[in-house]
Amino acid sequence: MRIVVQRVTSASVSVDGALISRIDAGLLLYLGIGSDDDDDHDIEYLAAKVAGLRIFPDDQANMNRSVVDTGGAALVVSQFTLHGDARKGKRPSFSCAMAPGSAEPLYQRFCQRLSEHGVPCEQGRFGAMMRIASVNDGPVTILLDSKKLF
């Protein structure tokens, strides 16, 4: 699993011109599920990592606080293109991304685990063409990958 973590002051998702979810200060998470992501270890590792990631400023403007510490929320957007491979040619291959029917339950389980770690979790609409609006804060953007633990 891969996640692009962005610290935001606000973020929202619209589908077909209708707002479906939004958060104020917190994290915008783009979650990509790979074809080899099939166990709860990936989900638990990334949910705990995101919840505890100290990327919010403390009183001295040092990044010492987590989204849990700040009372922020997360907006999780499914993003199969994070597993795009553009090493050959001009058109990326998405053969390493998990098929939607298998990926959606993992996406839902990740959101559930993140909530269980104390992060209120809003969601995009899995598989939909979405419009994402965000105001990045910092900017702070972190890439996490459950297959690159060391």
Stockholm file with secondary structure:
# STOCKHOLM 1.0

chainA/1-150         MRIVVQRVTSASVSVDGALISRIDAGLLLYLGIGSDDDDDHDIEYLAAKVAGLRIFPDDQANMNRSVVDTGGAALVVSQFTLHGDARKGKRPSFSCAMAPGSAEPLYQRFCQRLSEHGVPCEQGRFGAMMRIASVNDGPVTILLDSKKLF
#=GR chainA/1-150 SS CEEEEEEEEEEEEEETTEEEEEESSEEEEEEECBTTCCSHHHHHHHHHHHHHCCCEECTTSCEEECHHHHTCEEEEEECGGGGCBCSSSSSCBCTTBCCHHHHHHHHHHHHHHHHHTTCCEEECCTTSCEEEEEEEEEEEEEEEETTCCC
#=GC SS_cons         CEEEEEEEEEEEEEETTEEEEEESSEEEEEEECBTTCCSHHHHHHHHHHHHHCCCEECTTSCEEECHHHHTCEEEEEECGGGGCBCSSSSSCBCTTBCCHHHHHHHHHHHHHHHHHTTCCEEECCTTSCEEEEEEEEEEEEEEEETTCCC
//
